[in-house]
Amino acid sequence: MKRQTQEILYYTLPIAFWLLAGVVSVLPFSLSPSLEERSAEILLSYFLPALMTLISLMIVSHIRRHSSSVEQCFQIAVLLGIASYWLPSVVFVILSIWGYLISRNIFSFRSILSTLMGLAFVAVWMAVFYYIGIIETPSLEGRDGVGFFAWVPTGAFSIAYIASKIARQNLRVR
């Protein structure tokens, strides 16, 4: 591959991935009849878990080799714990992050404990906020299929980030 072609692909492929993710993340609004009102609560339940999952992926991708991942595991657990208020199944992303850390040999028992402490931290504060009356339990009425459709932006943004990271790494001009 020529250097000029490689440089063009280095900049345009991530843009194409992110544009595709943006288009795919908007599709559930046009496909689902139950999402016609497009209220702020539904927008939060769609895009905040996607944003917090994306930030978690960014945090985990910047962990250097031969370093401790304890602090980053705590941060990821807090972010995904907060995102689980709107999309409860997003907590299982932690398992794939653990798998990534294991494959890079930067995972330890302390990382497991810090992840569990981060989830417990969020659970305690959610319980306190619920008891005080600051937050309410998320309403599940009239949200047919929201759990599945809420995964569409989360998956699209996660795949776009991973694909653009791989493309940039493989197309780096040396």
Disulfide bonds with the S-S distance in Angstrom:
none
